[in-house]
């Protein structure tokens, strides 16, 4: 996908404003602008996707596509996989005759390794997928440099789901089945796992909870990616169980003697008062668990939505009539999330040009960017304007002859014509 983007070439956003020497009261100089590579990028691999967001994952692909050398910090959960993938990349680099130092792989379990990479004077940007604690630590390190650099960190999300009354009445069991599948997919280790569900109190919501619990009980325990992730999940579950006003409505019990990485699904329930009084419910619980919150009214559901932190996704299940009544809720969630889903579920992030995988803090450190889709390339490029330059010294994309047939903005109009 990125190769196709780079071959076509328009992503560099070439803009040309030709000189107007006779303009009054002052002449206009010739100004030409485009995106250029930002410089060496450090990519921290994710623990939960050993291929898609690891050594040669989306961050690495987009940074390379922008024209940058990349230094990958392998995740200690899968060093062997990282090594195998990077050897394949190195082989490709050799076959293509590209610079040998274009990409590097660094192993290490100490946080000091990552700290040195971020603070290295040649590092120009950082890509990270992981915990809020880890991402914020890297962000703070980068900001404290004598020359601060950007950190594009994806750090966690509860991905709220709002089930509106019309949808609950029309297809409550269907939504419960989709929710169960989404929560337990990959033993809950997706960054888009729906950890919060909101609905209006009443018999239909009660039936929805019972159906979800019933379906969850049929999902066998699964192996999480490593013992550390499993331990943190179990610890988080125990903390939620102690919260006042929070009830365990369903739990898949891990059998005695199970592997130390095995975990089962859980369904917690509470009401709006319980949700507001327990800040821990707003934090991501990385694993196959969800919290269903019963609200007394539309206004209360909107109030809870306003109080949510930034999210990668927000989901609405509703009918046309629901959307008319809950139009304000749609507007609220659009402000809270990078991707808003209607009558679907957030797991399964389509890798396509239109995808937005990023949202307001603490979901990410920069809500203006994405880590999935071709828009990801923009994180690792910076704009440079050339004023009154001789054509021979201009980058190819800004010269008069449009040799690559790119789309360019010339004097305010998009065109593929020559200057």
N, C-alpha and C positions, 0 to 999 in steps of 0.2 A: 504493500500500500504506500509506504513512504518512498520506495523507489519510483513508483509511478508519479507521485507528487513532485519529486525532484526532477524527473525527466521532463515533465510538462513545464515546470519552472515558474509559474505565476505566483507561487507562494512567497517569493521575495518581495512582493508588493512594491514594484518599481513605480515611482512617481516622478514625472518630469514637468516642470514649469519653465517654459522657454523665456528667454530674455525679452524684455520690452523696453528697449533703449529710449524710445520716444514717449514713454508713459509720463503723464503729468500728475502731480507736481514733481514726482521723483521717478527715475527709471527703475525697472525691475531687473535684477540680475537673473542669470540662468541658474536654477536650483534643481538638483536631481537627487532623489532619496531612495534607498532600498534597505532591506534587512541583510545583515552580515552575521557570520558565526560569532557567538559571544566569547568563545575560548574554551579551554579545558573544562570538562564537566565531570564531577564526581557523582556516581550513581550508587545509592545504597539499595541493595536487593531486598525484596520483600520476603518474609518468612512463609506467607500463605500461598504463593504461586511460584514454585521452583522453576517454571519455564516462562510463563507469560509476563511476570514482573520481577524476573531475576536477572542473571548475568546478561542475557541478550533480550530482555523484555522491552516493554514500551518506552521506558525512559531512555534506555540505551539506543534504541532504534531512532527515536526522534532527535536525540542529541547528535548522533552520527549523521542523520539526514540533513541537519542544519549546517553540517560541515565542521563539527567540533571533534577533537580527540576526547576519548572517554576513559576514565579510570573507574572501574567497577569494584566496589567493596562487596565481596561475596558474603551471603548470609551464612552464619555458622550452622544453620539447620540443614543445609544441603551443599556442603563444599564439593562433594564429588560430582554432583549434577552440574554445578557452576563450572567446574574444571572441564568437564566433557564438552559443555556448550561453548566455552571460550576457546577450546582447542579447534572446534569447528569454525568459529569466527576467524581465528588466526589463519587457518588454512585458506579460507575464502579471501582474506586480505592478501595473502601471498599470491594466490592465483590471479587476483585482479590487479596485481602490481601496485597496491596502495602502500603508504608509508608503514613501516613495521611498528612504529610506536603509536599508531592510530588508536589502539585500545589496549588496556592493561587490566589485569585482575589481581586484587589484593585480598589475601585471607587474614583472619585475625578475630579473636574473641574479645579482646580488650577494647573498651571504649576509646582508649588512647589512640588506636589506629584511625578511627573515624575522625577524631579531633584533629589529628595531624593533617589528614586529607582536606578537611574543611578550612583549616588555617593556612595551608600552603599558599604562598604568595602568587602562584600561577593559576590556582583554581579560580574559575570565573562564575560557576554556578553549581548548585547541588540539586539532585533529584532524590526523593526519599518516599518510601511507602512503609508505614509501620504505626507504632503507637503515638499517642499525643505526647507522652513524656519524651520519647526519642526524637520526634520531629521538632518539638519545641527546643530541646537541647541543641540540636544542630542549627536551628534558626538563630538562637541566642549567640552561638559561637560565631556564626557568619556576620551577624550584626555588630559584634564586638571587634571585628577586624579593623585595622587601620583604614582599609578600603573595603567597606561592607559589600557583600555579594548576595544575590538572591538565592533563597532556598525554596524549592517547590516541593512541599511536603504534603502527602496525603496521610492523615493521622487518625481517622476514625469517625464513625457516624452511627446513629441509632436508626436512621432511615424510617421515619414514622409513616404509618399507614392509617388513613382515615376511611372508615367504612360507614358510608352515609345511609340513612334509614331506608331509602328506596331500594338501594342495592342489597342491603341486609335482608329485606323482606323478599326480594325477587330471587336472590341466588346466594343466600347465606352459606349453605353447605358447600357450594362450589368455591366460594371465597375462602372458606376454612380449609379446603383441600389445597388450594393454591398457596395459602399462607404456610401450611405445614410443610409442603414441599420446599418452599423458599427458605424457611427458617432452618431446616435440617440439611439442605443441600451442602455437600462438602463438610458435613458435621459443623455447620454454622460458621465456617471460616472464610466467608466472603465479606469484603468490606461493605457490601451493599445489603447485608443480612437485615431483614426487617425486625428490629428489636423492640419497637413500640407500635401498638395498635390502639386506635381510639374509635369509640362508638357510643351511641346513646343508650343509656340504661333501659332495660325492659326485657320482656320474655324473649324477644328475638336475639338480643345480644347474649342472653343466658344460653340460648340454644347454640349460638355461634361458638361460645366458649366451650360448651360440652362437646360439640362436634370436633373442634380443634384438638381438645384433650384426647378424644377417642382416636383420632387419626394419628396424633403424636405418639400414642402408646403403641402403635403398630410399627413404628420406625425403630429398627434395632440400634443398639449402641454402635458407635463408630470410632475409628482411630483418628485422633487429631494428629497434626503434623509432627509435633514433638511433645515431650513431657512437660516442658516449660509452659507451652500454650495451654495444655490440659490442666496443669496445676493452677494457672491464673483463672481459668474458667471455673473450676471447682471452687476456688476461693471466692470469686465474685458471686457465685450462686449462693454460697453460705452467707455472705454478707446481705444479699437481698432477702433471704429467708428470715433474717432478724429484724427487718424494717417494720415499723408499726403500720398497720393498715394494708400490708402487702400479703397476699395469700398464694400459696402454691396450689394451683388448681389441677395440675397434672405434671407427673415426673416419670421419666423412663429411668428406672433404677439400674445402675451399673452393677452387674453381679459380682459376688465375692470372688476374689482371685483374678479379676479382670486385669488386662494390661494397664500399665500406668498412663497410657495415652488414650484410653477409652473414655468416652463421655456420651451421655444420653440427653434427649430433649427435655425442656421444661416449659410450662406455661404458668406465668404469674398473672394474678389479677389484682386490681386496685381501683379506687375511684379517683375523682379529680382532686379531692382533698389529700388523699394519700400520695398522689403523684406530686402535688405542689409541695408537700412537707418533706419529701425524700429526694434531695438532689441527686442521690446515687442512681436513681431511675433514669436520669437524663444522660448517663454515661454509657458508653459502649460496653456491652458484655460480649466478648468475642467467643462465640460458641452457639450451639443450637438451642437458644432460649429466646422467648419473647414475653413482653408485658402487655396485657390487654387492660385498657383504662376505660372505665364506664363514666360517661358524662351525663349531667342532668339536662342539658339544653344545648342548642346550637351555639349560643353565646359563650357557654362554658368551653365547648370544644375549640372555638376560635381563640378564647383567652389562653388556653393551654398551648395552642399552636404559636401564638405570639411569644410565649415564654421559652420556646425551643431554641437551642443553639443552632449554629449553622450545620447543614447536612449535605451529604453527597446527593441524596435522593429524598423525595417525598412522594407518597402515593395516595391517590384518591380513588375509591370505588364508589360509583354513584350512577344515577340515572340522569336523564336530561332535566327532570324536575328537581332532582337533588342539586344539580349544579346551579340552577336558578336561585334556590334558597341559600346555597352555601357559596355564592360567588365571592364573598369577602374572604372565605377560607382559602379559595384558590389563589387569590392575590397575596395572602399572607405566606402561603407555602412557596410561592414563586420567589418571594424575598428571602426565604430561609434555605432553599436548596438549589443545587446546580442542575438537577434533572428532576422534572415533575412527571409522574407516570399516572395515566388514567386507565382504570380497570385492568391492571396488570400487576406485576411484582418486580421489585428492583434488581433481584439477582439475575445474572446473565447480561453482562454489559456488552452490547454489540460494538465491535471494533469497526467503526465506519467514520467517514469525514464529519458527520453531523453530531457525533457523540460528545457529550459534556460529562466528564468524570472529574468533578471538583466543585467545591461549594464554599460558602462563607466559613470563616474560622469558627470552631476548631476542626471542621472537616478537612480543610486545607489551609495553608498559609497565604494563599493568593486566590481569591474567588474568581479572578479574571482569566484563569488558565484551566487547561484540562490535561490529564495524564493519559487519556485514551482518545484515539482518533487523530486525524491529521493536524488538528489545531494544536496538538502537543508540541509541534516543531517550533511554535512561536515563543515558547519558554526559553529556548536556547539560541535566540538570535537578537540582535539589537539594531536599531535604525541608525544609519549614517547618511547625512546629506552632503553632497558635493556642490559647491557654489563656484560658478565661473571657471570650471575645470576644462582644460583641453580634452577633446574627445578621446585622444589616444591614451590618456591616463585614467579614463573612467572604467569601472567594471563593465563587462560585456552587456549586462542587463540594462544599463543606463545609456548606452550609445545610441546614436540616431538610427542605425540599422537594427531592426528587431530580428536578429538571426535565429532565435529560438521560438519565434512566434508566440511570445508570452502576451498575456493581458497586462497592459500598463495604463496608468492614469496620466494622460498627457493633456495639460492645460484644463484639468477638471473633467475630462471625459475618458471612460474606459475604452481602449481600442487595442487591436493587434497590429495596427499600421506602423510604418516607420515614422520617425520624426521628420 
